[in-house]
Structures are given as C-alpha cells and as structure tokens.
Amino acid sequence: MPVVIKPSDLYYKYPRVKETREQPKFTGKPDPHPFDREDQYEVIPMFEAVMNELNSQDGEVLNRLEEILINEMPRFIYSREDVFDYLVSVMTEILEVRRWKRERV
C-alpha cells in the first residue's frame, strides 16, 4: 500500500509555492526537472516516493529524511531524480547501520 503523507505529518513547515502547485510533481524516474526543496507541493511527493521505495511507513524515517534534505543534502543535487537517488541511498545506509547495531546487541 503506497505511503500517503499529509502536511501535518512533517516536522518542518514548508512554504507552499502556489504558482507551481498545479504543475506535475515527481512520480518516479526518469525526471530531470529541477526540485524545489522549499516547496511543500514538491517535498511531499518526493518523500512519499522515497518512503515507498524504502518500504517504510515509519515516522522516524520521514523525520530523518527531512533532516537530510534540509541540513545534509548538497545544493548541487538539483534534479528530482538525483534528489530521489540521494535520499534513498543515504536513508538505506542509515537503516542498514541501525539493523546491524540491533543485531549486535
């Protein structure tokens, strides 16, 4: 079942860029269009796609994705498909480390 994220699920508040609200958003690769990391209408579909790819509905994973997007993802990562790949890659590594630590305890 696909993940559906509501604005109230997000930890951070994102501006809503109403001028681009009706334009197509990220639905999967390939998508070379620029990604606006400060637009709620762009961020939510991206997080939904990443959470679906990770097969996760965990709120902690969503919050960590927000931190990565806001604080850690380099600004030169610009296209939607590159943002998707980056978030999936980084979050996959984080989840694998968490699993490894739990197995060692």
Order of alpha helices (4+ residues) and beta strands (2+ residues): alpha-alpha-alpha
